[in-house]
Amino acid sequence: MKKYYYHNCSQIKMIYKNIAQIFICLTFIFCLSQGNAQGKPENKQPNIIFIMADDLGYSDIGCYGGEISTPSLDKMAEEGVRFPNTFNAGMCVISRSALLTGTWWPRAGYGAQNGENIAQKLKKEGYRTGLIGKWHLDGKPNDKGFDYFFGFLGGFSSYTRGGKDYRVNNTKFNDFGDDFYSTDAFSEQAIQFVKSSSQTNKHPFFLYLSYQSPHNPLQASKEDIMKYRGSYLKGWQSIRERRIKKQKQIGIINDDVLLPDYPMNLPEWDSLTEAQKDLEDLRMSVYAAMVERMDTGIGKLLKTLKTTGQDQNTLIVFLSDNGTDSFSVMDSVLLKRGLLPGDEGSNYQLGTGWAYASVSPLRLYKISQHSGGVRTGAIVRWPAGVANSNSIRKENLNLVDFMPTFLELAQSSKHVVTNQNLAGQSLVPLLKGETWQRQSPMYFQFMDNRAIRTNKWSLIEVDGNGWELYNVEKDPLETQDLSDKYKSRLAHLEAKWLDWWKTESGNESYQAESTSTSPHYKAQGDRGSGEPYIPSAMPDRLKGKYAIN
């Protein structure tokens, strides 16, 4: 694959008329280098890298309890701060809309159609801007504030073959060689963007690194897959239990926390046939390989920041756009075509079983507005600006908080104060180790799933099945429904949600679109409304492809 490097270096013509001017210039450079040698950031404005994984589960990476090898992200957590109560919007498009605009998605429009985004605002503050990876929003990145774009415009693409919507800026890209793997390509492009920034060193940069991994199709190299093959035969119940045990040990959750009941629509692992277990093990092995490959690329990016001297004053945020994909709508078609998870040309999803393990210790999954769908384990690293490294802060954060945060750090406080359309709060006090508390509720909606969350209460609906009410101070994992006990509290929160919906969407009423009739989604409630998950079985004719040694 050809390498496309982003360069936006203005050519500066310096005419020295006498030796004195040269001496002054060299003296200034010497003083500047001495400041850098002492660990002082060269630019007061930090570089910003926002890394978004796609459909990554809450507990998949090591520092949030997972067994998948993620040493780079684990190191980021050691050198930064973990925010285990960070909320997204539960679905790719609307999460990205909220992130980039700093507003709730109904106001931003499906695909961030309305208002300026963070790249457009940061450009006004002198930032160079780049987007690498998945776009999945309205319009084209180069028309939406991004100086450089490499990636694809839609929601997903083949990891090995690419697709027709790949672009380098506005130019079609089709140089998919035999060794092309999109996660690696995005990592390499990010590295080159960072290197080009270090060469000019005049303006801070904002890089939105939007990985597709581990979104479907589940595809990875056979070598990477076989590292995990067989390790998931213990089953999703065992993996979830191990992850929860580790989460308690590292302080993500408390020892005495109430845990959710086993989902009514998920069969127990021991009830599966050996052929079903074999295919499910392969499914999760591919997923794990994809996550590890992304972590490897992030490690290379972190190393590049250090070697180019940009490490100390670069703020890096890592999180996922939503919970794990619990659907598996293509299994039967793919098996008839002789395709397995991992194969080129396949399009498998993770399915409800492994999604249940992936979101540990939470309930429900992608598109749901329960915590398993909208809660992500975030990491923030910024050596020059973050206090109390290797710490965990449990305040409730939201994607809409990053716009005001970045603007304040870019010295745009005037925009933070005067722009009343921003829905979030600046997190700068949190980064400094100071006290911080959410001042207003968080709101959620997608199809027939919706929620409102305050610091004490969660009011949530799944599959249009009626409200559930939780006291999250006592029950943070939303296990004990109090809707029958506190009817006045429910009515109060419902009224606030409806008022929000009318204000943000411009609609006079709320009419939900049902997931039960969608070609892409299914009802997924775990207390009776969700469609039962029936694991597919490994066909005899295909079991030799990824045979367990």
Rosetta blueprint (number, residue, H / E / L):
1 M L
2 K L
3 K L
4 Y L
5 Y L
6 Y L
7 H L
8 N L
9 C L
10 S L
11 Q L
12 I L
13 K L
14 M L
15 I L
16 Y L
17 K L
18 N L
19 I H
20 A H
21 Q H
22 I H
23 F H
24 I H
25 C H
26 L H
27 T H
28 F H
29 I H
30 F H
31 C H
32 L H
33 S H
34 Q H
35 G H
36 N H
37 A H
38 Q L
39 G L
40 K L
41 P L
42 E L
43 N L
44 K L
45 Q L
46 P L
47 N E
48 I E
49 I E
50 F E
51 I E
52 M E
53 A E
54 D L
55 D L
56 L L
57 G L
58 Y L
59 S L
60 D L
61 I L
62 G H
63 C H
64 Y H
65 G L
66 G L
67 E L
68 I L
69 S L
70 T L
71 P H
72 S H
73 L H
74 D H
75 K H
76 M H
77 A H
78 E H
79 E H
80 G L
81 V E
82 R E
83 F E
84 P E
85 N E
86 T E
87 F E
88 N L
89 A L
90 G L
91 M L
92 C H
93 V H
94 I H
95 S H
96 R H
97 S H
98 A H
99 L H
100 L H
101 T H
102 G L
103 T L
104 W L
105 W H
106 P H
107 R H
108 A H
109 G L
110 Y L
111 G L
112 A L
113 Q L
114 N L
115 G L
116 E L
117 N L
118 I H
119 A H
120 Q H
121 K H
122 L H
123 K H
124 K H
125 E L
126 G L
127 Y L
128 R E
129 T E
130 G E
131 L E
132 I E
133 G E
134 K E
135 W L
136 H L
137 L L
138 D L
139 G L
140 K L
141 P H
142 N H
143 D H
144 K L
145 G L
146 F L
147 D L
148 Y E
149 F E
150 F E
151 G E
152 F E
153 L L
154 G L
155 G L
156 F L
157 S L
158 S E
159 Y L
160 T L
161 R L
162 G E
163 G L
164 K L
165 D L
166 Y E
167 R E
168 V E
169 N L
170 N L
171 T E
172 K E
173 F L
174 N L
175 D L
176 F L
177 G L
178 D L
179 D L
180 F L
181 Y L
182 S H
183 T H
184 D H
185 A H
186 F H
187 S H
188 E H
189 Q H
190 A H
191 I H
192 Q H
193 F H
194 V H
195 K H
196 S H
197 S H
198 S H
199 Q H
200 T H
201 N L
202 K L
203 H L
204 P L
205 F E
206 F E
207 L E
208 Y E
209 L E
210 S E
211 Y L
212 Q L
213 S L
214 P L
215 H L
216 N L
217 P L
218 L L
219 Q E
220 A L
221 S L
222 K H
223 E H
224 D H
225 I H
226 M H
227 K L
228 Y L
229 R L
230 G L
231 S L
232 Y L
233 L L
234 K L
235 G L
236 W H
237 Q H
238 S H
239 I H
240 R H
241 E H
242 R H
243 R H
244 I H
245 K H
246 K H
247 Q H
248 K H
249 Q H
250 I H
251 G L
252 I L
253 I L
254 N L
255 D L
256 D L
257 V L
258 L L
259 L L
260 P L
261 D L
262 Y L
263 P L
264 M L
265 N L
266 L L
267 P L
268 E L
269 W H
270 D H
271 S H
272 L L
273 T L
274 E H
275 A H
276 Q H
277 K H
278 D H
279 L H
280 E H
281 D H
282 L H
283 R H
284 M H
285 S H
286 V H
287 Y H
288 A H
289 A H
290 M H
291 V H
292 E H
293 R H
294 M H
295 D H
296 T H
297 G H
298 I H
299 G H
300 K H
301 L H
302 L H
303 K H
304 T H
305 L H
306 K H
307 T H
308 T L
309 G L
310 Q L
311 D L
312 Q L
313 N L
314 T E
315 L E
316 I E
317 V E
318 F E
319 L E
320 S E
321 D L
322 N L
323 G L
324 T L
325 D L
326 S L
327 F L
328 S L
329 V L
330 M L
331 D H
332 S H
333 V H
334 L H
335 L H
336 K H
337 R L
338 G L
339 L L
340 L L
341 P L
342 G E
343 D L
344 E L
345 G L
346 S L
347 N L
348 Y L
349 Q L
350 L L
351 G H
352 T H
353 G H
354 W H
355 A H
356 Y H
357 A H
358 S H
359 V L
360 S L
361 P L
362 L L
363 R L
364 L L
365 Y L
366 K L
367 I L
368 S L
369 Q L
370 H L
371 S H
372 G H
373 G H
374 V H
375 R E
376 T E
377 G E
378 A E
379 I E
380 V E
381 R E
382 W L
383 P L
384 A L
385 G L
386 V L
387 A L
388 N L
389 S L
390 N L
391 S E
392 I E
393 R L
394 K L
395 E L
396 N L
397 L E
398 N E
399 L H
400 V H
401 D H
402 F H
403 M H
404 P H
405 T H
406 F H
407 L H
408 E H
409 L H
410 A L
411 Q L
412 S L
413 S H
414 K H
415 H H
416 V H
417 V H
418 T H
419 N L
420 Q L
421 N L
422 L L
423 A L
424 G L
425 Q L
426 S L
427 L L
428 V H
429 P H
430 L H
431 L H
432 K L
433 G L
434 E L
435 T L
436 W L
437 Q L
438 R L
439 Q L
440 S L
441 P L
442 M E
443 Y E
444 F E
445 Q E
446 F E
447 M L
448 D L
449 N E
450 R E
451 A E
452 I E
453 R E
454 T L
455 N L
456 K L
457 W E
458 S E
459 L E
460 I E
461 E E
462 V L
463 D L
464 G L
465 N L
466 G L
467 W E
468 E E
469 L E
470 Y E
471 N E
472 V L
473 E L
474 K L
475 D L
476 P L
477 L L
478 E L
479 T L
480 Q L
481 D L
482 L L
483 S L
484 D L
485 K L
486 Y L
487 K H
488 S H
489 R H
490 L H
491 A H
492 H H
493 L H
494 E H
495 A H
496 K H
497 W H
498 L H
499 D H
500 W H
501 W H
502 K H
503 T H
504 E H
505 S H
506 G L
507 N L
508 E L
509 S L
510 Y L
511 Q L
512 A L
513 E L
514 S L
515 T H
516 S H
517 T H
518 S L
519 P L
520 H L
521 Y L
522 K L
523 A L
524 Q L
525 G L
526 D L
527 R L
528 G L
529 S L
530 G L
531 E L
532 P L
533 Y L
534 I L
535 P L
536 S L
537 A L
538 M L
539 P L
540 D H
541 R H
542 L H
543 K L
544 G L
545 K L
546 Y L
547 A L
548 I L
549 N L
